[in-house]
Each structure stands twice: as C-alpha cells, then as structure tokens.
Amino acid sequence: MDATRSVKAEDAEYGYLYQAESPDEGALVSAARDHGMVLRGRSDGIVPLQLRQGWETAQDAGGINETKAADEGGVEKKDAPTVQQDWELLAVNKFDADRKRMSVVVREPAALGGRVILLMKGADNKMLDVCREPGLSHVSEMEKHLVSFAKEGLRTLVLGYRFVPEDEYAAWAERYSAATKAMDGRNEALRAAALEIERDVLVAGATAIEDRLQDEVPETIASLAPAGVKLWVLTGDKRETAENIGYSARVLRPGMDLRVLRDASPAEIHQQIKSLYEEIIQKPGDDDNKGGVGGAGGEKGGLFWLSPQAAEERRRDRIIMERLEKIRVENKSGPGKLNRRSSNVSVIMETVESGSLALVLEGPALLHVLNDPALELALFRVLDKCTAVIACRVSPKQKKEIVNMVCEADEDVLSLAIGDGANDVAMIKAAHVGVGVSGQEGMQAVNNSDFAISEFRFLRRLLMVQGRYNYRRTAKAVLYIFYKNLIFTMTNFWMSFWTLNSGQKFLIEASVQLYNVMFTALPVLLMGIWDRDVRDTSAMKIPALYTPCIHNVHFNLFNFWRWIGEAVVQSLIIAYVPMWFIEAGDGDDGNVMTLWEYGSAIVTLVVWTVNLKLFMIQNRWTWWQLLVWLLTIGTWFLTGFVYELLSYQANPITVWTGDDGNFVGVFSRLMGDPNFWLVFVLVTWLIWARDFVWKAKSRMWSPSVYMVVQEIDAGFGEGHRSVHENFASIHYHLSRVHHMLTWQHAQVKKEQHLERQLSRMLSNSNPPAQTSPVLGLGGAGRGSSGTPQRSNSGSSTNRASVWGGGSGTPQRSNSGSSTNRASVWGGGSGTPQRS
C-alpha cells in the first residue's frame, strides 16, 4: 500500500532509496526491498514492482496475495532472476483528521487475476470501526499486541484490505471522478466518496514503528519547565504511547499524580470534570466551600452563580491573606539575609512541587468539552493547576481548539506551538508563536511557522538565549526611544514658560531635524541588535534568567512610567540649571549669554545626557560600538561648528531653515566659556548621581539573578565551587525567591481576569432549558423531578442562577431584566482558586 501511494524511489549505486511522507511508510517500503519486493518508481498511474525469483507469489484461500521464500529455509536466493509486476493505481483517498485513515484502490496484474483491491491503513479505533468482523480471535489478539507496542512507545497502525466487485467499483469511480472535478465542496465530496468505499474491511495486521526522540529532547524539556514554561503535549498517538513518550521526554516524572480524562458518554465526561474540579480547585474542607447562594448552603459540587459583591469580597480576602503571608516571610528573613529567606521560600515551593499533578486527556472526550464555554473554562482551571498535560488521540482541529481555549481563557498567556508535520499546521497558526521543525514529516509545519529549526533541541536556545536577548534588547530600546524623545520635547516645553509662551525660537533648526537622525540614532540601534547581559552558555544553564521574561518584568507599565518620570525630571534640570548659573552672570568677555547660546547649551546637555544614559544601560561593549558612541556625540559638536561657519554669509541652508545670521560666533563662544563646562559637570552629576547610587545598591544588597550571573561570568564566583556549582546555587537561592514574588502578583491578576471573563461570557449568553447534561451536578434535593425547571420573577439589578438537581439534569432560576451577572464553578460559596 505504501508503495502504491506516495513513496518516491531513487535508483542509487547500491539499490533503491526511498523518500516518504512519513517514517512508517519509508520503513515498510525499505523492509520490503530488503526482503525481495522492490519498488522501482511510478509513472502514469502504474506502480512497477520487482520480485526476485527466489520469492514467489502465492494466494491463500480467499486471501490477499502474499510473498514467501521459495526455498524451505525462507532464505532469499541472491543470484535468482527477477520478475516484474505492474500494479495500476486507480484512486487515492487521502488521510484526514476525522477519518484518521487513508486508502488506495489498485488493480492487481492480469497474471494474478486483475482484481480491484482496496488497501487501507489508519488508527486502530478508526480501522476497527469499518472492520467486517472485529470480534474475531486474531483481531482480539492483535489489539493486545497494539497495547503492548504502545506501552513501549511505538507508533501503531492497523492495515486492512477488501476486494471490490467490478460493478461496485465502476459506480464508485464515477462519483469519485466527479468529486475530484468539483469546484465547490470538493473536500466534502472526496471525503464522502472515501467513506462510501471504506467498509467491510478485513484486518490484515498491524505495524509498530519506533519514532525515537531526537537528541537532547528530555534535557530541553527539563530546562524549560523550571524557567516557568508550561508544557502541554498534543499528539494523535494512543494513550499508552503518549504516556510512554511523556516519561521519555521528562514531561511526566515518576511520582506524579497522574489523572486521565477518559472517553465516555457526555454525562460521564461532565462528571469526571466535576470531580477533578472539586478535588483540585475546590478542595473538600475549604472554608470557601461552605455556604452558598440561593439556598445552596452546605452543598458541595455544582455549578452556581455568585453575585459580583460576593466574588469581590472573596477575592479581596484571598489577596489580603497572600500579602500577609508575604510580609510574614519577609519579616522572618530580615535585611541582608537572603539565604535564610530563600530557604524559607524553597520549602514553600518544594511543598507545592511535591504534589505535581499530570492530566492525560483523550481526544474523543474533548469532543464533548470543546466549544462549550462553561466546560472549557472549568477544564482550563483544572489544567492550569497541572504541572504536565498530555492530550492523546487528538485531531489537528482539536489541537487548534485547545490552543484557542488557553489563549481565550487567559489573556496573559503567550502560547508557543511547535510541531514537525502537516497535522500540526493548524495548531502552529493558532498559537501566538509558531515553531516548525524540519525533518522526515515534510516541510508543511516549517512553511506555516514563524520560526523554523532543524531539531527540537534548538528550541532551548531559541527561547532561553535568542528569545531572552531579543526581549531584553527590544524592551530597553523601546523605553529608551520614548525617553530620549520626551526629554528633548519636555526641555522645549519648560522653556516656553521662560519665553512667556511667545513661541520664540531658541534652537537652531539643524538641532531639531538631526536629533533623531544623527545625534542619537546609531547607538540605540546597535544596542538593540548586539547587547547581551550574560553569556549565552549561562542563559541556557540557568532557567531562572528566563522567568522574568515570562512575567514581563522588563517591559511593563511600571517601567514605562519610571522612564517617563526620569525624562521629565532630567528635562527640568537641563532646562533651568543652565539658566540659573550661566544667564545670571556675564561671560569672561563681558558679554551676557544670548538666547542662541542658551539653546546650544541645552542641545549639548540633552545629547550628552541621552547618550550617557545608553552607555549606562548597555551591558556589552566592543571597541567599534564605543567608537560609534563617541562619534555620535561628536556629530553634534561638528554640526555646531559647521553651522556657525555657514552663518557668516548668506547661503541656501541657513536661509531655508530661517537661521540666517543667528548663529554667528555662538557655538565657538559657548565652547570657550568655562562657566558652561562647570554647568556641564554639575548637570551630569545631578542627573546621574541617583542612577549610580541605585545601581550600586541593587548590586550590593538586592541583586537580580542576571547581576549575580554577570559576576560569575566575570570570574567572581565562590572560589571553592565549580562554575556549575555556582550556577546551581544561584538558581536555587534566587529563582525561587523571584518565582514566589511574581507568582503572587500573577495570581491576583489572573483571578481578576477569569472572574471578568466568566461573568462576561455568561452575561452574553442565555442557555436554554434542555435535558442535556451541563456538568455533574451536586445534589441538595433541588429539581429532583429530572426535568428542566425554570422560574421567573420581576425586574432586578442583580441576577443569580443556581444549577442543581439530584437527578443530574439542569435546573435554572432566573430573575428578569438583570444588569449584572456572574458565574463561577464551586461547591458552596467558594470562588475558584487558581495558580
């Protein structure tokens, strides 16, 4: 079957080489070649096969043609002649995510009977659905082998065949041909044609292919998890295969509490989600689970709606308790006792990690969950608590829906999808960042991705080195660009008060037009391209360096307004200090400072200040970057002298800018005035004293992780420790402290978002009363009649509704004309908790 479909044969020096769309096809065709059946290529619908004479074709009773060795020992005769067979390829029913199988229709050579044969392969559950006699003993035995193969991490496929009568094939071929020529609905027509002929199949056997993990996949995953990256595995493999791969790739670890959301009826699936939600989110015995709304007191488990006031009170109480716990930990540690503080935090974090939870989702079960907003949100709350998530037997569409579910449930999530096959394309497109791995599965994933890598292990460098570098570079560059433009603008703003808002010009036009083009352009560009704070080897070895990037520590609202505030304060100093100290007295030549000299002094101080700021925030310097930095500052001084020379006589430049004659002798006199240089030193000290003191304080008493790593990179680590021991020590003592502080902030923010999301979602929908189950429902004796009940009352401003019913059917009570509406999952009055 693989030989007749899409495998391409190349005639090499030592035999035929094959290129296949998937590893299993390539492996099977290569194995057939090694055992005497050689695919020689294809042309015009003909698939030529070459059989060595030592292998003869025989027909078993009523079965498909098989090959076997002619000699008794089954050993191929190396010097035997060959026999040529031409098989006719009649139709190809391509794989799709719904059928999870593919098939070809071929006609065997006339010497073998010329019969039409349907050959199929696909996932075991989909193949057995169209099997003629699935209960046969050899089929049951095969299923046992499939489970055994899956537990060993092998990827399995079931093979089947059917002899198609000529009249049936002739009628089907007409419909198939019409489907291939259809202009509208071609895919649906082809799928209908495939479903029509793919029936009453005889199971021929099964295959198991070892799809080994690439090099350093476990190490890559093990390094990303401590950095704060949550890893979800979405695969179409069987559950046993997926779990085996999970352990091999270190997504799952021994000792994890492994749960499974199994395929079942909708009611049973809802009950599974309810049980997981109650156990993980609303643990029995919590104070939040006591009481309720609308007569739900004492009830555990159920879907009910809280009023906004109750939800806000519970959220506020939780925030207060978290902050009190934070203060308690900080007070215990005391100033200057980082190690003891980090030890306390380490105990807390180790306690959390010791209860690591992993959840395995089966694709068929997700069919009843996805696209149901309430169930999606409840499932996401459970999944968000899990350390590892594996979804098996999922289709490409479900992969996409899972990514969309995560992105829509939490706006703060930044998702990355990585895959290597055509089945991953939809997922890659749905994620914020798509990464394609080039390999044996083809180039579809690469062609539809944002980034392409050749092996999975390079994801570690893509994220922790290049991703981190670019995030920090971009953050600093953007903030710096706002800073340097605002400081120049605000200086002019402050001067407008001195000129009584008259609009009097005091800056030459060249300084305004060339400020962003020459005086401040190149240094920030080079910083945004080449700056790096730590070595790339350190960035890959210490996951804690990546954690601040996840929490957007370097580019947030606080940092933005801090830079804006610095620009405003520094512009005040630059605008008024020269006025107070220079304009108040005469120069050495007895002349007072002119308006144009003052403007030149302002521009000189601004250019020097913003470039010095860049010098202080950039971490890595090379000799040519330093040269560019000096030349950039020098361009202003060169511009000043050149413009002064041009001002001595009329010329098109000064006339065009309106500065004709204004700048005569101005810049030379300013540069020769010692009072200006004293002011230059004073302004520099006033502006940068705070930065120097703050940086010194941070490095000596409260260093960030990257600061300590910089010292180790420079060779200032503890002498009795190796480099790796210093790395481990930093990661242990600092990353957990940082993780706890950022975790508390993230908890509050995400909880607020989820409450708004759920309230908005349910306020925009009006679920009809129906008998289909919504979720496993807690029983408090309400609505035990087993049918939906609904009661309406008059106008109100708040709306509360309780889903209940001991029989598991939805009940609903509404109060009309509501303006506020909130809903949470809970048992009693407990609000969902999330970490």
N, C-alpha and C positions, 0 to 999 in steps of 0.2 A: 504493500500500500504506500509506504513512504517512497518507494522507487517510482511509483506512477504519479506522485503528486508534484512536489516542488524541489526535490533534491537535484542539484546540478552536478554533473560528472565532468571531471577534467582528466585527460589522459596524461599521466606523468611517466617518468622514466621507469619506476618500479611498480606500475599499476595505476589504477584509477583513484583519484582523490575526489572527495565529495564536499559540497557546500550545502548546508541545510538550514532551514529557518529555525529549527530547534535542536537542542543536543540529542534528544531521543531519536529523532529521525536520522541524524548523522550516524549515531551509534548503531542503529539497527541495519542501515544500509551497508555500513562498513563491515559489520559482523557477517552479513550475507555474502559480501565479496570474499571475505576470508574463508568462507565455507563453500565456495564454488559457484555462487549465483551472483554474477557481476552486472551491475547497471552500467551500460555503455553511453548513456546520454538519452536525449529525446529529440524528436523532430516531427512537426505536423501531426501531433496527437498520437504518435507512435512511440512506445517505450521499448527499446531493444534490450533484451536480457541475453546474457551469455552464460550457459551452463557447461561446466566441464563434464566430459563424458563419464567420468567416474561417479557422477551424481545423476541418477536417473529420476524421472518424474513418474510418480505412480498415483493412482486415485484410490482412495479408500472408499468404502461403500457409502455412497451418498455424501461424501465429504468433499472439501476443497482440495485442490491439488497440493501435494506435499513433496518435498525433496528428501531423498535419503541416499546414503552411501551404497554403492553397488556391491562393494566387497563386504565380506562378513564382519570385518573389524570396524567398519564405518570409517576407514581412513581414506582420505582423498587420494586419487591416483594423480600424481604430479605430472606425469607425461601423457595423460589421456587427452584425446582431442576434445573439442568443444562443440556445443550445439547452440544454435541461435534461435531465439524466440522473440517474436514481435507482439506485444500486447497493445491493444488500442484503448486509449484514454477517451472515454465518452463524455464525462461530466465530473465536475469538482464542486462539492458542497463545502464551502469554507467554514472554518471554525467561527462561532460567535459565542458571546458571553452567556446567552440564555440556554442554548443547546449544550454547550460545553463538550462538543464533539465535532468531528469533521468526517467526511466520507468522500469516496470517489466511486464512480461507476466505470468499469472496464469490461472489455470483451477479450476473452482468452483466445490464443491462437487456434486456427481451424483444426490443427492436428490434435488439439486437446478437446475439441468439441465446439468451440466458438460460442460458449455460453456467456450471457451477461451476468456480471457479478458485482454486487455492492460490497465494498470494503469499508469498514468503519473503525475508528478509534476515538477514545474520549475518556472522560472521568467515569469512575466506576458507577457512581449513583445514577448518572445520566444514561450510561450504556445499559445498565440493568433495567431501566425503565422501558426500553424498547426491545428487551430480550424476549425471545419466543417462549422459553421455558426457564425462568430464573430460579426455579426451585430444584433443578437437577443437582445431583450429588457433586458432579465435577465443578459446577458453578459455586456451590457452597464451599467446596474445598478451596477454590480459587479466592474466594472472599477472605478466607482465613489467611491465605498467603499474602493477600494485599495488606491486611492489617499488620502482619509480621514485617513486610517490607517497609511499610510506613513508619513503624516504630524504629527502624534502623535508619530513618532519614532518607529513604529512597523515594523518588517521584514515580508514581504508578500510573499506568494507563491500561484500559481493557480493550481488547481487539475483538472484532466481530465481523461476520460476513453473511450474505444472503444471495441465493441465486434468484435472479429476477426473470420472470417469464417474458418472452419476446413481446407479446401483446401489451402487457403492463408497461414494459419499458417504452414501447413506441408511443403510447398515450402520454406517459410521463415526460418523455423527451420533448413533445410539442409544448407542454406547459413550461418546461424548463427553458426552452429556447425563447418562448415569449417573455419569460421573466427576465432573461439576460438582455433583451432588447427594450424593455420597458423604460420610458423616460421618467415617469413618476412612480414612486413606491417600489423601486427596483429591489432594494434590500428586503423589504417585507415580502415581495413576491418570491425571491430566491429562498428566503427562509421557509415560506410555506411549501415550496417545492421540495426542500430538503426534508421537512417533517413528513411529507407525504410518502417518500420512499424509504425513510429510515424507520423501519418497523419490522417486526417478526425476525429479528436478527439472531443468528446463532453465535454464541460466545466461543471464540477460538482460543482465547487465553489472555494473559496479561503480561505486561513488561514492567520492569523496575529499573530506573536509570539513576545512577549516582550523580547528583548535581552538587559537586563539592563546593564548599565555601571558598571564596577567594582568599588569598593570603592576607593575614592581619585583620580579618573581619572581626573576630572576637575582641582583639586589642582595641580596635577603633571604637566599637560599641562601648567597651568598658571605660574608655576615656571620655566619651561624650556624656554618659549618664551622670558622673559626678559634677560635670560642668553645668548641670541643670537642664539638659536636653531630655525631654521625654520621648521614648522610642516606642512606636507602635509598628507592628509587623502586619502587613496586609498581604495575604497570599491566597492563591487558589488551590493550594495543596490540601490533602486530607488533614484532619486534626492531629493525628498521630505524627504525621510528617512535620507539620508546623511546630508541634511541641518539641520534637527532636531537634529541629533546626534552631528553635529558640534557645535550647540548652547549649547547643554547639556554638551559637553566636553570642552567648552570655547575655542575651536578653532576659532569659529565665535563669535563676540561680537555685541551687539546692537549698531547701529550707523555706522557699517562698510558699505563701498560702495561695495555691492555685485553684481558681474557680472557673467553671465552664458555663456559658450561656448556651444551652443545647437547643437543637431544633425540636420543636414540639408544636402543639396547637397554639393559636393565638392566646387563649386564656392561660395556658400553662406558661407561655413565654412572659406574659404580663406578670404572672405570679412569681416567676424567677426574678424579674427586675425588681418587683416589690420587695422580695425577701432580701436581695442584695442591697437595696436602698436602705431598708430598715436596719440591716446589720452594719453597713459601712457608714452611711451618712447619719442616720438617727439611731444610734446605738441604744438598746434597751437599758433603762435605768437612768438615762439622762434626764435632768430636770426639764429640759426643753420638750420632752415627750409627754409631759403631764399637762392635763388641761386641754382645752381646745376652743373651737369657735362654733357657735351654733349648736350647742349640745353635744360636742364631741369629747367632753371631758373624760379622761381615763382611757380613751380608745387609742390603741396602738396600731399603726399601719393604716394607711388610707390616703386618698388624695383629697385635700381640702384647701380652701382659700383663706388666707389671713387678710385682715384689714391692713391698710398701709400703716396705721398707727402701731398696731401690734408688731408688724415686721420691723419698723424703725426702732421700737423700744428694744427688741431682742438683739438687733444688730448693734445698737449703741452699748448695751450691756456687754456683749461679747468683745467689742473694741476696748472697752474700759478694762476688762479682765486681761486682755492681751497686753495692754500698756502697763498695767500694774505688774504683770509677770516680767515684762522687760525691765522696769525700774528695779524690781527685786534682784534680778540677775546682775544688773549693772552696779547696784549698791554693794552686793556681795563681792564683786571683783575689786572695786576700788580703783583709784587712779594709778596708772603705771604698773598694773598687774595684769597684763594681757594674757599671760599663760594661764593664770588661775581662772580668769573669766572665760577664756576659750575652752578650758577643761570642763567648766560647768555646761557651756553650750554644747560641747561634744557629747556629753552624757545625754542631753536632751535629744540631739539629732540622732544618736545611736539608738535611743529608745524608739524613735519614730521609724528608723530604717529597719529595726529588728522585726517589725510587723509588716514587712514588704508584702504587698498583695499583687497578684497577677491574675488577669482575667483573659480567658480564651473565648472568643465569640465565633459561633458557627454562622456562615453566610446565610443559609436558609432561615435561621432565626431572625436575622436582621431584616428580612423582608417584611416582618410584621412590626418592626420598630421604626425603621427609617421612613421619613415623610409623615410621621405622626409627631407634631411639635412637642406635645407634652411628654411622650415616651422618649423622644430624642433627648430632651433636656434632662430627664431623670437618669437616663443611661449615661449621658455625659458627666453628670455629677458623680456617678459611681466610677466611671473610667478615669476621671480626673484624680481620684484618690489612689488609683493603682500605680504601682511602680512600673509595671510592664503590661502591655496589651497586645494580644495576638488575635487577629481575625483570619479565620481559615475558610476555605470554600467560598470565597467572596468573588464576585464578578467584577469586571472593570468598572461597571456602573456603580456598584456598591462601594468600591474603593473611592470613587469620586464623591459619593454621598457621605461617606464617613469623614472625609476631609472637609466637606462643606459643613457638616454638622459641628465639627470642632471650631471652625472659623466663625460660624454664626452664633454659637453658644457663648463664646468669649471673644470679645473684640480685641483683647490684649494679646491674643495668641498670634504668633508668627509661625506659620507652618512651612515645612520643607518636605517635599516628596521626592524620593529617589527610587528609580527603577531602571530596568535594562531591557524591557520587552514592550511589544505593542500593547499588551494588556495593562501597562502602567501609564499609557499616554494620557488618559482621562484624568487620572489622579495627579499626574505631574502638572497638567494645565490648571487644575482646580486649586492647587496649593499656591501660597504666596511666592515661594521659590521652588522651581523645579530643577532637579539634577538628573541627567541621563547618563547611564553607564554604557559605554560601547562594549560590545562583546559578541558572543555567538547568537544572541537573540535578535540581532539585527540593529538597525540604526533608527528605528521609529522613535524610541524614547529620547535619543540624543537630538534628533531633529526637532522635537517639540519641547525641549527643555531650555531653561535659562543658562545653565552651566552644564558642561559635558566633561566627564572624567573617564579615564580608561579602566580604572579599578575602584572598587568600593573603598579601599583603604585610603585613597586620596581625599575622601570626604573629611577626614580628620584635619588634614592640612587646609582644605578649602574653608572650613569653618573656623578652626581654632587659630590659624595663622593668617591666611589671606582675608577671611571674613572679619576677624577681630581687628587686624591692621586697618582695613578699609573703613570699618565702622568708626574707629577712633580718629582716623585721618579726616573722614568726612565730617564728623561731629565738630572737631576743632576748626576745620576750615570754614564751615558754615557759620559757627558762632563768631569766629574771628572776622569774617566778612561783614556781618552785622555790626560788630564792634568798631571796625576801622571806618566804616561809612558814617555811623552815628556820631562818633567823636568829632569828625570833620564838620558834620552838619550842625551839631549842637554848639560847637565853637562859634559858628556864624550866628546861631540863634542868640547866644548870650551877648554877643557884640551888638546885636540890634538894639538892646537896651541902652548901651553906651552912646549909640548914634541917634537915640530918641526915635527909633523906628522910622527913620527918614529914608531908608533904602540906600544910604551912602555906601558906595563900593569901596572896600579897603584891601581886597585881594586881587592880584593880577589874574587875568583870565587864564593864563597858562597854568597856574597852580590848580585851578578848578578843573580844567579839562584833562590835565595829565595826572591827576591824583590817583585814579584807579588804573590808568594805562601804564604809567612808568614808575611812580613813586612807591607803590605798594603791591604791584601785580605779581612779579615773579616769585618772591619768597613764599607766599601762601600757596602758590601753585606747586612748587617743589615740595613743600611740607605735605600737601595733600596727596602726593604721589609716592614719596620715599620715606616719610617719617615712620619710625617704629620705636616703641618704648622698651621692649625686651627682645631678646634673641628669639628667633623662630623655634629653636630647639626647646627653649624654656616655655614658650607658648604652647607647644604640643605636649609637654610633660606635666604642666600644672593646669588642670581643668579650672581651678578657681579663677584664673585670669579671664576666662571666657564668661563666667557668671555675670559680672556687671553689664556685659553687652546684652544679655538676655533681659535684664531688668532696666535697660536703657538708662544706666547711671550717668553716662557721659553726655547725653543729649536729651534733656528733659526741660520742663517748664522752669524748674528752679535754676538750672544752669543758664538758661536763656536770659532770665531776668537778672541773674548775677552779672552776666556780661553786659547787659544793657545798663545796669546800675554803675558798673565800673566806667563805662564810656561817658555817662552823664557827669559823674564826679570828676573824672580826669579832664573833661572838656571845660568844666568850671575853673579848674586850676590853671589850665593852659590859657584860658581867655582873660582871667583877671590878675593873675600873679605878674605877668609882664607889664600890665597897665600900672599896677601899684608901684613896682620897683624901677621901671625904666622911664615911663612917661612922667613920673613925679620929679625927675631931676634932669639937668642938662647933660649933654654928652661931653666928651673930652674936648671937642672943638667948639664948645659953647652953644651948639645948636640943640634945640629940643627935638625929640623923636617925632617924625612925621607919621601921618596916617598910613602911608605905604610901607614905611619901615616897620611899623607895628604889625601890619598884615603879613609881611615877610617873616617876622619873628614868630607869629602864630603858625604859619605853614611849616616853618622849620621845626618847631616843637611838636606839631602833630605828626609829621613824617618820622621824626626820631622816635616818638612815643609808640606809635603803632608798630614800627619795625622792631623796636626793642621788646615789645610785648611778644611778637612772634619768636624772637630769639629765646625768650624765657619759657615758652610753652612747647617748643620743638625739642624732641628728645635725641634725635640722631643728626649729627652734622658731619659733612665731608668738606674737604678743603674747597671744592668748587661751589658748594652751597654757601659756604661762608663768603666766598668771593662775590657771588651773585648778591648776597645780602648787603655787602659793603657797597657794591656798585649801584644797587637800587637806591640806597640812601644818598649816594653821591650824585645821582641823576638830578635831584632837586637843587643841590648846590651848583651843578653845571648849568641847569636851566636858569637859575637866578642870575648868574654872571652873563650868560649869553643874552638873556632878555634885557639886561641892563645895557649891554653894548648896542643892541638893536634900538634902544630907546633914544640914543643920542641923535638920531636923524630919522626923518620920516621914512617908513617902509611899509609894504603891504601888510606885514604880520601885525605890527602894533596898531596900525590904522584899523584893521579888520576887527581886532579884539577890543578896540576903544581905549587902549592904554598908551596912546602916543604921547611921549614926553613925561608920563607919570613916574617912570621907574629910573630916571637918570640919576646915577650915583647912589641909589637907595641900597642896593644889596652890598656894595663894597663898604659903605659906611657901617651897615649893620654888622658885617663880619669883623670889622675892625673895632667895634665897640666892646670894651671889657665888661661893661655893665650887662650887656646881653649874655655873655658867656657865664657870668655869675648867676644870672636868672636861669640860664640853661641848666646849670648844675642843680640849682635849688628846685626847679620844677621836676627834674628827673628824680631827685631824692624824695620829694613829696609824693610823687606818683607811685614809685616802685618800692618804697620802704615797707608798705603793707604786704606787697607780694612776697618780698624776700622773707619777712618775718613769718608769714603764713606758711610758706613752703618749708622753712626750717622747722617750724613747729610740727607740721604734718609728718615730715620725715623722721623727726626725733621721737615724737611721743604718740602719734596716731598714724602710722604708715599704712597706706593701701597695699594690697597684695603686690601690685606691679612695682611699687617703690622698693619693697624688700627684694623682689626678684632682680631688680636692677642692681642692687648692691651685690647680690650673689653672682650675677653675670660679670660684675666688675672685680670679682675675687675677694669680696669682703664677707664671705660666709664664715661659719664657725670652723676654725682650723682643724678640729679633730673629726669633722664629718666630711664624708664624700659629697660630691655635688648632688648625687641622687638623694642622699640622706637630708641634705639641706632643702631640696625640693619637697620631699615628703613632709618635712617639719613645717614648712611654710603652708603647704596645702592643708595640713591637719589643724594648725593653730589659727590660720586666718580665714580660710574659705568658709569654715563652719560659722564663725562669727558673722561674717558678711552674709552668709546664707540665711541665718536666723533673722537678722535685721530686715533684710529685703523681703524675706518670706512674710513677716508680719505686715509689712506695708502692702504686699501683693494680696494678702488675704482680705484685707479690708476693701481694697479696690475691686477685686473680683466679686466679692459678695455683694457689693453695691450694684455692680453691673448685672449680675444674674437676677437679682430681685427686680431691677428695672426691666430686664429682658422678659422675664416670665410674666410680669404684670402687663407689659405692653402686648405680649403675644396673646394672652388670654382676653385682654380687653378688646382686641381687634377681631376675636372670633366668637361665635355663638354656637357651641356644639349642639347639634340636635339630640333630642331624646331618642335613643335607639338601644337595642338589646345587645349590640356588640360590646364585648368587654373593653374597658378602658385601662384597667390595671387591676391586679389582685387587690381586693378591697377588704378593709378591716370590718369586723362585724360588731356592731353595738346594738343590734336589733332593729336598725332603721331599714325600711324598704324591703322587708323580708318576703314580700309577695313575688319577687322575681321579675317584675316588670318595671320599666322606667316610670317614675313618678315625678311630677313637676307641680310646684305651687307658685303662684304669682301673687305679689302684693303690690301695694301702691308705690308712689314715687318716693325715692330716697336718694341721698347723695353718695352713700357708700353701698357697695354690693358685695355680698358674701355668699358663697355657694359651697355646699359640702357634698362630696361624692361618698355615698355609703351603700350599705346593703349587704346583709349577711349572705345573700344568695350569689353574690359576685356580679350583680347587674347594676348598671349605673343609676343613681338617683340624683336628682338635682333640684335645688330650691333657689329660686331667683327673686330678687326684689327689683322691680322695674325702674326704668329711667335712671340708671346709675351713671355716675361720672367717674368714680374711682373703682378700680378692680384689681385685685392682687391674687396671686395663686402660688402656692409652694407645695412641695411634697413633704409630708410629715406624718407623724403619728401623735396626735395630741396637739399641743401648741408649739412644737419645736420647729424652728426655722432650719432649713438645710445648712449644714456646715460644709465648708469646702477648703481644701488645702491645695 
